[in-house]
């Protein structure tokens, strides 16, 4: 076995030697692989197969050859026992299928690989996280946004566990691109911000450049040309730093730059980057993915320079390369580009034909994107409801028990009715159990809200005492050993943990009491939002018990959040007045109001939860609102600590 390993290592060294005929060395690899298959030496054959796949994908850029070799080996992978090499095979095989733009095939391969790795449960494997990352990218290409988000989040979780921050950022960047492509621009920007900040701090410029290119693409989709130019300038600033995949990043960045400057009429800059692009494209010309962006860039540049014949030739090459694939954006780009070229050539029938193709596809993509976005939001809402459904099932069990008892009494007293002719007792029992059922529902709702608060308190305490203390120790150790990057990362993480804990259990409630906590809450909203919040409040620290203080605080917090999100108000007045036997709460705004009956009957739990909190304090609340005439909330809560 040692001789075999030495042979493999020697051949790999030869394969990496640029002075030799690498394709000739690769053929020797293939002969050894085929010989190992004949002798049923499965592990050796797999080693050769993976080495060949990697060479033809990343070095020789012959993806057809790579895919053929890997597909040929697929029936034999079941005979292997090397977990690491099996995982690498699935990744390499899926990568080859992706470069061939066989996205559905790649997903099938990845699903099989994920099943294998999930069975092995070895989270230390780099391929484990990468399989989810690649599945996230390809699921998006076949219009499965919810599955794509799930894959990216799983990849992030695995890479975070492995402490592989670079690959975590690649997964986060994939998530940002996914959101952007589907019109969820706010989410895309939020996800991308982490990539730009952490990637720059870590000097991982290739992922930063790719994040900038995605932002450039989004700006183009939104016709924000100033932002598009800003993002391509930023991408160009970081592309020259060393990285193991810099060749691909460099070609993409240059292609984007040539196209962007040409489209915006900045010909000199486009020409400058075109010369650099032409000098570097050679080793990557057989890469279908990069070749498409190269041809689009060359066509836009030729069009800007009025070289119409060249522009048409490059645009037709780009169009031919993406036609029949799932790359909808590049298909639209090539159609619009051809329409512009033929318009300049005064070939109006051809220009109109390509523009119709572009417009028809754009409408189709917009419709698909809208449906995907709706389906994704719907899936998110369903996920949020899942916990409530579980809780509701427990409630239904209690109610069903009451209903079963009711049926039993009905049968008993039905017999009495038949014998005695009396219906009064049956009606009495029926009403009694209906009332009991309602009481169970009310009690369950109250218990559920309070249990949620107890769980939040527990999580907040664990975050502060457990994770928070560990991060504090890590920060101290990083400071003592002068590890600046680790110090900043631990301090940032500690701050995030504190913010999460603060959201779960506001420390002001324990430190300042209910009066101070409400004052700080309103001050925070006033600082954060462009709304004038006016608070007039009596001291109410001795009015309620701890549980009631939590409900009162959450009620005010939910009300403020609703005003900020929905009211479009410029002023909000909060009055909290302590009377002899009760506390009066009045909140009014000058916003747009809403249809109370429609909102209350909807699926949202916001208003119902607010009302339930006041009911749990034995108080009553009235919400008065009219569209375009503002909203007022009036609550009376009896004092219990008097």
C-alpha positions as CSV (number, residue, x, y, z in Angstrom):
1,X,0.0,0.0,0.0
2,X,2.9,2.3,0.8
3,X,4.3,1.7,-2.8
4,X,0.9,2.5,-4.3
5,X,0.6,5.8,-2.3
6,X,4.1,6.8,-3.3
7,X,3.1,6.1,-6.9
8,X,0.0,8.3,-6.7
9,X,1.9,11.1,-5.0
10,X,4.6,11.0,-7.6
11,X,2.1,11.1,-10.4
12,X,0.3,14.0,-8.8
13,X,3.6,15.9,-8.6
14,X,4.1,15.3,-12.3
15,X,0.6,16.5,-13.0
16,X,1.2,19.8,-11.1
17,X,4.5,20.4,-13.0
18,X,3.6,23.0,-15.7
19,X,6.8,22.1,-17.7
20,X,5.4,18.7,-18.7
21,X,2.6,17.5,-20.9
22,X,0.0,17.3,-18.2
23,X,-2.7,15.7,-20.5
24,X,-0.2,13.0,-21.1
25,X,0.3,12.4,-17.4
26,X,-3.5,12.5,-17.0
27,X,-3.8,9.7,-19.6
28,X,-1.4,7.6,-17.4
29,X,-3.6,8.3,-14.5
30,X,-6.6,7.1,-16.5
31,X,-4.8,3.9,-17.5
32,X,-4.0,3.1,-13.8
33,X,-7.6,3.9,-12.9
34,X,-8.9,1.5,-15.5
35,X,-6.4,-1.2,-14.4
36,X,-7.5,-0.8,-10.8
37,X,-11.2,-1.3,-11.8
38,X,-10.4,-4.5,-13.7
39,X,-8.6,-5.8,-10.6
40,X,-11.5,-4.5,-8.4
41,X,-9.1,-2.4,-6.4
42,X,-11.9,0.1,-5.6
43,X,-10.1,2.4,-3.2
44,X,-7.2,2.9,-5.6
45,X,-9.5,3.4,-8.6
46,X,-11.4,6.1,-6.6
47,X,-8.2,7.9,-5.7
48,X,-7.2,8.1,-9.4
49,X,-10.8,9.1,-10.4
50,X,-10.9,12.0,-8.0
51,X,-7.5,13.2,-9.0
52,X,-8.5,13.1,-12.7
53,X,-11.8,14.9,-12.0
54,X,-10.0,17.7,-10.2
55,X,-7.4,18.1,-12.9
56,X,-9.8,18.3,-15.8
57,X,-12.2,20.6,-13.9
58,X,-9.7,23.1,-12.5
59,X,-6.5,22.7,-14.4
60,X,-7.2,21.5,-18.0
61,X,-10.7,23.2,-18.0
62,X,-12.1,20.2,-19.9
63,X,-15.4,19.7,-18.1
64,X,-16.8,17.3,-20.7
65,X,-13.8,15.0,-20.1
66,X,-14.1,15.4,-16.3
67,X,-17.9,14.6,-16.3
68,X,-17.4,11.5,-18.5
69,X,-14.6,10.1,-16.3
70,X,-16.7,10.7,-13.1
71,X,-19.9,9.4,-14.6
72,X,-18.2,6.3,-15.8
73,X,-17.0,5.5,-12.2
74,X,-20.4,6.2,-10.5
75,X,-21.7,2.6,-10.6
76,X,-18.6,1.5,-8.6
77,X,-18.6,4.0,-5.8
78,X,-20.8,1.7,-3.7
79,X,-17.9,-0.7,-3.3
80,X,-15.6,1.8,-1.7
81,X,-15.0,2.2,2.0
82,X,-12.9,5.4,2.3
83,X,-15.4,8.0,3.6
84,X,-13.2,10.9,2.7
85,X,-12.7,9.8,-0.9
86,X,-16.3,8.9,-1.4
87,X,-17.4,12.4,-0.2
88,X,-14.8,14.0,-2.4
89,X,-16.1,11.9,-5.4
90,X,-19.7,13.2,-5.0
91,X,-18.4,16.8,-4.7
92,X,-16.2,16.5,-7.8
93,X,-18.9,14.7,-9.8
94,X,-21.5,17.4,-8.9
95,X,-19.0,20.2,-9.7
96,X,-18.4,18.7,-13.2
97,X,-22.1,18.5,-13.8
98,X,-22.5,22.1,-12.6
99,X,-19.9,23.4,-15.0
100,X,-21.6,21.5,-17.8
101,X,-24.8,23.4,-16.7
102,X,-26.5,20.1,-15.9
103,X,-28.1,21.6,-12.7
104,X,-30.7,19.0,-12.0
105,X,-28.2,16.2,-12.5
106,X,-25.8,18.0,-10.2
107,X,-28.6,18.2,-7.5
108,X,-29.3,14.5,-7.8
109,X,-25.6,13.8,-7.3
110,X,-25.4,16.1,-4.3
111,X,-28.6,14.7,-2.7
112,X,-27.0,11.2,-3.0
113,X,-23.8,12.5,-1.5
114,X,-25.6,14.4,1.3
115,X,-27.5,11.2,2.2
116,X,-24.2,9.4,2.5
117,X,-22.5,12.1,4.6
118,X,-25.6,12.5,6.8
119,X,-25.4,8.8,7.5
120,X,-21.7,9.0,8.4
121,X,-22.4,12.2,10.5
122,X,-18.8,13.3,10.2
123,X,-19.1,17.1,10.5
124,X,-15.4,17.6,10.3
125,X,-15.5,16.8,6.6
126,X,-15.0,19.9,4.5
127,X,-17.1,18.2,1.7
128,X,-20.1,17.9,4.2
129,X,-20.6,21.7,4.2
130,X,-19.6,22.2,0.6
131,X,-22.2,19.7,-0.6
132,X,-24.9,21.8,1.0
133,X,-23.3,25.0,-0.4
134,X,-23.3,23.7,-3.9
135,X,-26.9,22.3,-3.5
136,X,-28.0,25.8,-2.4
137,X,-26.5,27.3,-5.6
138,X,-28.1,24.7,-7.9
139,X,-31.5,24.7,-6.2
140,X,-31.8,28.4,-7.0
141,X,-31.0,27.6,-10.7
142,X,-34.0,25.2,-10.9
143,X,-36.4,27.6,-9.1
144,X,-36.4,26.1,-5.7
145,X,-35.8,29.1,-3.5
146,X,-37.0,27.7,-0.2
147,X,-34.9,24.6,-0.6
148,X,-32.0,26.8,-1.6
149,X,-32.2,28.9,1.5
150,X,-32.4,25.7,3.6
151,X,-29.2,24.4,2.0
152,X,-27.3,27.6,2.4
153,X,-28.3,27.9,6.1
154,X,-27.2,24.3,6.7
155,X,-23.9,24.9,5.0
156,X,-23.3,28.0,7.2
157,X,-24.1,25.9,10.3
158,X,-21.6,23.2,9.3
159,X,-18.8,25.7,8.4
160,X,-19.4,27.7,11.6
161,X,-19.0,24.4,13.5
162,X,-15.8,23.7,11.6
163,X,-14.7,27.3,12.3
164,X,-14.1,27.7,8.5
165,X,-15.0,31.4,8.3
166,X,-14.1,31.7,4.6
167,X,-16.5,29.0,3.5
168,X,-19.1,30.4,5.9
169,X,-18.8,33.7,4.0
170,X,-19.1,31.9,0.7
171,X,-22.4,30.3,1.9
172,X,-23.5,33.7,3.2
173,X,-22.7,35.3,-0.2
174,X,-24.7,32.6,-1.9
175,X,-27.6,33.4,0.3
176,X,-27.3,37.2,-0.5
177,X,-27.2,36.5,-4.2
178,X,-30.3,34.3,-3.9
179,X,-32.2,37.0,-2.1
180,X,-31.1,39.6,-4.7
181,X,-32.1,37.5,-7.7
182,X,-35.6,37.1,-6.3
183,X,-36.2,40.7,-5.6
184,X,-35.6,40.5,-1.8
185,X,-33.1,43.4,-1.9
186,X,-33.3,44.3,1.8
187,X,-32.4,40.8,2.8
188,X,-29.7,40.6,0.2
189,X,-28.1,43.8,1.4
190,X,-28.2,42.6,5.0
191,X,-26.7,39.2,4.2
192,X,-24.0,40.8,2.0
193,X,-23.0,43.4,4.6
194,X,-21.6,40.6,6.7
195,X,-19.6,39.2,3.8
196,X,-18.1,42.6,2.9
197,X,-17.2,43.5,6.5
198,X,-15.8,40.1,7.7
199,X,-14.2,39.3,4.3
200,X,-12.3,42.6,4.2
201,X,-11.2,42.2,7.9
202,X,-9.9,38.7,7.1
203,X,-8.4,39.9,3.8
204,X,-10.4,37.2,1.9
205,X,-10.7,39.5,-1.1
206,X,-12.1,36.9,-3.6
207,X,-15.3,36.5,-1.7
208,X,-15.6,40.3,-1.3
209,X,-15.1,40.8,-5.0
210,X,-17.9,38.2,-5.8
211,X,-20.2,40.0,-3.3
212,X,-19.5,43.3,-5.1
213,X,-20.3,41.7,-8.5
214,X,-23.6,40.4,-7.1
215,X,-24.4,43.9,-5.9
216,X,-23.4,45.3,-9.3
217,X,-25.8,42.8,-11.0
218,X,-28.7,43.8,-8.6
219,X,-28.1,47.5,-9.3
220,X,-28.3,46.7,-13.1
221,X,-31.6,44.9,-12.6
222,X,-32.9,48.0,-10.7
223,X,-31.5,50.4,-13.4
224,X,-29.5,52.1,-10.7
225,X,-26.5,52.9,-12.9
226,X,-24.6,55.0,-10.4
227,X,-24.7,52.1,-7.9
228,X,-23.7,49.7,-10.6
229,X,-20.6,51.7,-11.4
230,X,-19.8,52.1,-7.7
231,X,-19.9,48.4,-7.1
232,X,-17.8,47.5,-10.1
233,X,-15.1,50.0,-9.0
234,X,-15.1,48.5,-5.6
235,X,-14.8,44.9,-7.1
236,X,-11.9,46.0,-9.2
237,X,-10.1,47.4,-6.2
238,X,-9.9,44.0,-4.5
239,X,-9.6,41.5,-7.4
240,X,-5.8,41.6,-7.6
241,X,-5.1,40.1,-4.2
242,X,-3.8,36.5,-4.1
243,X,-6.3,33.7,-3.8
244,X,-6.6,30.1,-4.9
245,X,-9.5,30.8,-7.2
246,X,-8.4,34.3,-8.3
247,X,-8.3,33.2,-11.9
248,X,-12.0,32.7,-12.0
249,X,-12.8,35.8,-9.9
250,X,-10.4,37.9,-12.1
251,X,-12.1,36.9,-15.3
252,X,-15.6,37.5,-14.0
253,X,-14.7,40.9,-12.5
254,X,-13.0,42.0,-15.8
255,X,-16.0,40.8,-17.8
256,X,-18.4,42.7,-15.6
257,X,-16.2,45.8,-15.8
258,X,-15.9,45.7,-19.6
259,X,-19.7,45.3,-20.0
260,X,-20.7,47.8,-17.3
261,X,-18.4,50.6,-18.6
262,X,-19.5,49.9,-22.2
263,X,-23.2,50.0,-21.4
264,X,-22.7,53.3,-19.5
265,X,-20.8,54.9,-22.5
266,X,-17.4,55.0,-20.7
267,X,-15.5,53.5,-23.7
268,X,-11.9,54.3,-22.7
269,X,-12.3,52.5,-19.4
270,X,-14.1,49.6,-21.1
271,X,-11.3,49.4,-23.6
272,X,-8.6,49.4,-20.9
273,X,-10.2,46.4,-19.1
274,X,-11.0,44.6,-22.3
275,X,-7.2,44.5,-23.2
276,X,-6.5,42.9,-19.8
277,X,-9.4,40.5,-20.1
278,X,-8.2,39.3,-23.6
279,X,-4.7,38.7,-22.2
280,X,-6.0,36.5,-19.3
281,X,-8.9,34.6,-20.9
282,X,-6.7,31.9,-22.6
283,X,-6.6,29.3,-19.8
284,X,-10.4,29.7,-19.2
285,X,-11.7,29.8,-22.7
286,X,-13.2,26.2,-22.5
287,X,-15.1,27.1,-19.3
288,X,-18.8,27.5,-20.5
289,X,-19.6,29.7,-17.5
290,X,-16.7,32.1,-17.9
291,X,-16.9,32.0,-21.7
292,X,-20.5,33.4,-21.6
293,X,-19.5,36.5,-19.6
294,X,-16.4,36.9,-21.8
295,X,-18.5,36.9,-25.0
296,X,-21.1,39.3,-23.5
297,X,-18.3,41.7,-22.4
298,X,-16.6,41.6,-25.8
299,X,-19.9,42.2,-27.6
300,X,-20.9,45.2,-25.4
301,X,-17.4,46.7,-25.9
302,X,-17.6,46.3,-29.7
303,X,-21.1,47.8,-29.8
304,X,-19.9,50.8,-27.8
305,X,-17.1,51.3,-30.3
306,X,-19.5,50.9,-33.2
307,X,-17.8,47.6,-34.4
308,X,-21.2,46.1,-35.2
309,X,-20.0,42.9,-37.0
310,X,-17.8,41.9,-34.1
311,X,-20.5,42.8,-31.7
312,X,-23.0,40.6,-33.5
313,X,-20.5,37.7,-33.7
314,X,-19.7,37.8,-29.9
315,X,-23.4,38.2,-29.0
316,X,-24.4,35.2,-31.1
317,X,-21.7,33.1,-29.4
318,X,-23.0,34.2,-26.0
319,X,-26.5,33.5,-27.0
320,X,-25.6,30.0,-28.4
321,X,-23.7,29.2,-25.2
322,X,-26.7,29.9,-22.9
323,X,-29.5,28.8,-25.2
324,X,-31.2,25.7,-23.7
325,X,-29.7,26.2,-20.3
326,X,-31.4,27.5,-17.1
327,X,-29.3,30.7,-17.1
328,X,-32.4,33.0,-17.6
329,X,-30.5,36.3,-16.8
330,X,-27.8,35.6,-19.4
331,X,-30.3,34.5,-22.0
332,X,-32.2,37.8,-21.5
333,X,-28.9,39.7,-21.6
334,X,-27.9,38.2,-25.0
335,X,-31.4,38.8,-26.4
336,X,-31.4,42.5,-25.4
337,X,-27.8,42.8,-26.7
338,X,-28.7,41.4,-30.1
339,X,-31.7,43.6,-30.3
340,X,-29.5,46.7,-29.7
341,X,-27.0,45.5,-32.2
342,X,-29.5,44.9,-35.0
343,X,-31.2,48.2,-34.3
344,X,-27.8,50.0,-34.9
345,X,-27.4,47.9,-38.1
346,X,-30.8,49.1,-39.2
347,X,-32.0,45.4,-39.3
348,X,-35.3,46.3,-37.7
349,X,-37.1,42.9,-38.2
350,X,-34.2,41.1,-36.4
351,X,-34.0,43.8,-33.7
352,X,-37.8,43.5,-33.1
353,X,-37.6,39.7,-33.0
354,X,-34.9,39.6,-30.3
355,X,-36.6,42.4,-28.3
356,X,-39.8,40.4,-28.3
357,X,-37.9,37.4,-27.1
358,X,-36.3,39.5,-24.4
359,X,-39.6,41.1,-23.3
360,X,-41.5,37.8,-23.3
361,X,-38.7,36.1,-21.2
362,X,-38.5,39.1,-18.8
363,X,-42.2,39.0,-18.2
364,X,-41.9,35.2,-17.6
365,X,-38.9,35.6,-15.3
366,X,-40.7,38.4,-13.4
367,X,-43.8,36.2,-12.9
368,X,-41.7,33.2,-11.8
369,X,-39.6,35.5,-9.5
370,X,-42.8,36.9,-8.0
371,X,-44.2,33.4,-7.5
372,X,-40.9,32.2,-5.9
373,X,-40.8,35.2,-3.7
374,X,-44.4,34.6,-2.6
375,X,-43.8,30.9,-2.1
376,X,-40.7,31.6,0.0
377,X,-42.5,34.2,2.2
378,X,-45.4,31.7,2.6
379,X,-43.0,29.0,3.6
380,X,-41.5,31.3,6.2
381,X,-44.9,32.1,7.6
382,X,-45.8,28.4,7.7
383,X,-42.6,27.7,9.6
384,X,-43.4,30.5,12.1
385,X,-46.9,29.0,12.6
386,X,-45.5,25.5,13.2
387,X,-44.7,26.1,16.8
388,X,-48.2,27.5,17.4
389,X,-49.7,24.5,15.6
390,X,-47.9,22.2,18.0
391,X,-49.2,24.2,21.0
392,X,-52.6,24.3,19.5
393,X,-52.6,20.5,19.2
394,X,-52.0,20.2,22.9
395,X,-54.9,22.6,23.5
396,X,-57.1,20.5,21.2
397,X,-56.4,17.4,23.3
398,X,-57.7,19.2,26.4
399,X,-60.7,20.5,24.5
400,X,-61.4,17.1,23.0
401,X,-61.4,15.6,26.5
402,X,-64.0,18.1,27.6
403,X,-66.0,17.4,24.4
404,X,-65.9,13.6,25.1
405,X,-67.2,14.1,28.6
406,X,-69.9,16.3,27.1
407,X,-70.9,13.5,24.7
408,X,-70.9,11.0,27.6
409,X,-73.3,13.2,29.6
410,X,-75.4,13.8,26.5
411,X,-75.9,10.0,26.1
412,X,-76.8,9.7,29.8
413,X,-79.1,12.6,29.9
414,X,-80.5,11.7,26.5
415,X,-81.8,8.5,28.1
416,X,-83.2,10.6,31.0
417,X,-84.9,12.9,28.5
418,X,-86.5,9.9,26.7
419,X,-87.7,8.4,29.9
420,X,-88.6,11.6,31.8
421,X,-89.3,14.0,29.0
422,X,-87.0,16.6,30.5
423,X,-84.6,18.8,28.4
424,X,-83.7,21.3,31.0
425,X,-80.9,19.2,32.6
426,X,-79.4,18.5,29.2
427,X,-79.3,22.1,28.3
428,X,-77.7,23.0,31.6
429,X,-75.0,20.3,31.2
430,X,-74.4,21.4,27.6
431,X,-73.8,25.0,28.5
432,X,-71.7,24.0,31.5
433,X,-69.3,22.0,29.3
434,X,-69.2,24.8,26.6
435,X,-68.2,27.2,29.3
436,X,-65.6,24.7,30.6
437,X,-64.2,24.4,27.1
438,X,-63.9,28.2,26.8
439,X,-62.2,28.4,30.1
440,X,-59.7,25.8,29.0
441,X,-59.0,27.7,25.9
442,X,-58.5,31.0,27.8
443,X,-56.3,29.3,30.4
444,X,-54.2,27.6,27.8
445,X,-53.6,30.9,25.9
446,X,-52.5,32.6,29.1
447,X,-50.3,29.7,30.1
448,X,-48.8,29.7,26.6
449,X,-47.9,33.4,26.7
450,X,-46.4,33.1,30.2
451,X,-44.5,29.9,29.2
452,X,-43.0,31.8,26.3
453,X,-41.8,34.6,28.6
454,X,-40.2,32.0,31.0
455,X,-38.5,30.3,28.0
456,X,-37.1,33.7,26.9
457,X,-35.9,34.4,30.4
458,X,-34.2,31.0,30.5
459,X,-32.5,31.5,27.1
460,X,-31.4,35.0,28.0
461,X,-29.9,33.8,31.3
462,X,-28.1,30.9,29.6
463,X,-26.7,33.3,26.9
464,X,-25.5,35.7,29.4
465,X,-24.1,33.3,32.0
466,X,-22.9,30.6,29.7
467,X,-22.0,31.8,26.2
468,X,-21.4,35.3,27.3
469,X,-18.9,34.3,30.0
470,X,-17.0,32.0,27.6
471,X,-16.8,34.8,25.0
472,X,-15.5,37.2,27.7
473,X,-12.8,34.7,28.6
474,X,-11.9,34.2,24.9
475,X,-11.7,38.0,24.5
476,X,-9.3,38.3,27.5
477,X,-7.1,35.5,26.2
478,X,-7.0,37.0,22.7
479,X,-6.1,40.4,24.2
480,X,-3.4,38.8,26.4
481,X,-1.9,37.0,23.4
482,X,-2.3,40.0,21.1
483,X,-4.5,38.1,18.5
484,X,-6.2,41.1,17.0
485,X,-8.5,39.2,14.6
486,X,-9.6,36.8,17.2
487,X,-10.2,39.6,19.7
488,X,-12.4,41.6,17.3
489,X,-14.3,38.4,16.3
490,X,-15.0,37.4,20.0
491,X,-16.0,41.0,20.9
492,X,-18.3,41.3,18.0
493,X,-19.9,37.9,18.8
494,X,-20.2,38.9,22.4
495,X,-22.0,42.1,21.4
496,X,-24.4,40.1,19.2
497,X,-25.1,37.6,22.1
498,X,-25.8,40.5,24.4
499,X,-28.2,42.1,21.9
500,X,-30.1,38.8,21.5
501,X,-30.3,38.3,25.2
502,X,-31.5,41.9,25.6
503,X,-34.3,41.2,23.1
504,X,-35.3,38.1,24.9
505,X,-35.4,39.6,28.4
506,X,-34.9,43.4,28.6
507,X,-32.5,43.9,31.5
508,X,-34.1,47.3,32.2
509,X,-37.1,45.5,33.5
510,X,-35.0,43.9,36.3
511,X,-32.6,46.8,36.8
512,X,-34.9,49.9,36.5
513,X,-38.3,48.5,37.3
514,X,-41.4,48.8,35.1
515,X,-41.4,52.6,35.1
516,X,-37.8,53.0,34.1
517,X,-38.0,50.1,31.6
518,X,-41.0,51.8,29.8
519,X,-39.1,55.1,29.8
520,X,-36.0,53.5,28.3
521,X,-38.1,51.6,25.7
522,X,-39.8,54.8,24.5
523,X,-36.4,56.6,24.5
524,X,-34.9,53.8,22.3
525,X,-37.7,54.0,19.8
526,X,-37.4,57.8,19.8
527,X,-33.7,57.6,19.0
528,X,-34.0,54.9,16.4
529,X,-36.9,56.1,14.3
530,X,-37.9,59.4,12.6
531,X,-41.1,59.6,14.8
532,X,-41.7,62.0,17.7
533,X,-42.6,59.9,20.8
534,X,-44.0,61.8,23.7
535,X,-44.3,60.0,27.1
536,X,-46.3,61.2,30.1
537,X,-46.0,58.6,32.8
538,X,-46.7,58.3,36.5
539,X,-44.5,55.9,38.6
540,X,-46.2,52.5,38.6
541,X,-43.4,50.3,40.1
542,X,-45.6,49.1,43.0
543,X,-48.7,48.5,41.0
544,X,-48.2,45.0,39.6
545,X,-46.6,41.6,40.3
546,X,-43.6,40.4,38.2
547,X,-45.6,38.4,35.7
548,X,-48.0,41.4,35.2
549,X,-45.0,43.8,34.7
550,X,-43.8,41.5,31.9
551,X,-47.2,41.5,30.2
552,X,-47.5,45.3,30.6
553,X,-44.0,45.9,29.1
554,X,-44.6,43.5,26.2
555,X,-48.0,45.2,25.5
556,X,-46.3,48.6,25.2
557,X,-43.4,47.2,23.2
558,X,-45.8,45.4,20.7
559,X,-47.8,48.6,20.3
560,X,-44.7,50.7,19.6
561,X,-43.5,48.1,17.1
562,X,-46.8,48.1,15.3
563,X,-46.8,51.9,15.1
564,X,-43.3,52.0,13.6
565,X,-44.0,49.2,11.1
566,X,-47.5,50.1,9.9
567,X,-48.9,53.5,11.0
568,X,-46.7,55.9,8.9
569,X,-47.2,58.3,11.8
570,X,-45.0,61.3,12.6
571,X,-46.1,61.6,16.2
572,X,-47.1,59.1,18.9
573,X,-48.4,60.1,22.4
574,X,-48.1,57.6,25.3
575,X,-49.9,58.4,28.6
576,X,-49.7,56.1,31.6
577,X,-51.7,57.4,34.6
578,X,-51.9,55.8,38.0
579,X,-55.3,56.1,39.6
580,X,-56.5,54.9,43.1
581,X,-57.5,51.4,41.9
582,X,-56.2,51.1,38.4
583,X,-53.6,52.1,35.8
584,X,-54.8,53.9,32.7
585,X,-52.9,53.5,29.4
586,X,-53.6,55.7,26.4
587,X,-51.6,55.5,23.2
588,X,-52.5,57.6,20.2
589,X,-50.9,58.4,16.8
590,X,-51.6,60.6,13.8
591,X,-51.0,57.7,11.3
592,X,-53.0,56.1,8.5
593,X,-55.0,53.8,10.7
594,X,-56.3,50.4,9.5
595,X,-59.4,48.3,9.2
596,X,-59.7,46.8,12.7
597,X,-62.3,44.2,11.9
598,X,-60.4,42.9,8.9
599,X,-57.1,42.9,10.8
600,X,-58.6,41.2,13.8
601,X,-60.2,38.5,11.7
602,X,-57.0,37.8,9.8
603,X,-54.4,35.2,10.5
604,X,-52.0,37.6,12.4
605,X,-51.7,37.1,16.1
606,X,-50.4,40.6,17.0
607,X,-53.7,42.3,18.1
608,X,-55.0,39.2,19.7
609,X,-51.9,38.7,21.7
610,X,-51.9,42.3,22.9
611,X,-55.5,42.0,24.0
612,X,-54.8,38.7,25.7
613,X,-52.0,40.3,27.7
614,X,-54.3,42.9,29.2
615,X,-57.0,40.2,29.8
616,X,-54.4,38.2,31.8
617,X,-54.0,41.3,34.0
618,X,-57.8,41.3,34.5
619,X,-58.0,44.6,32.6
620,X,-59.8,45.6,29.4
621,X,-58.5,47.3,26.3
622,X,-60.2,49.2,23.4
623,X,-58.5,49.8,20.1
624,X,-60.2,52.5,18.0
625,X,-58.9,53.1,14.5
626,X,-60.1,54.3,11.1
627,X,-58.3,54.3,7.8
628,X,-56.4,57.6,7.3
629,X,-57.5,58.9,10.7
630,X,-55.0,57.4,13.2
631,X,-55.2,54.9,16.0
632,X,-55.8,55.0,19.7
633,X,-55.3,52.3,22.3
634,X,-57.1,52.7,25.6
635,X,-56.5,50.2,28.5
636,X,-57.6,50.0,32.1
637,X,-55.7,47.5,34.4
638,X,-56.6,47.0,38.0
639,X,-53.8,47.5,40.6
640,X,-53.0,44.2,42.3
641,X,-50.3,45.2,44.7
642,X,-52.3,47.9,46.5
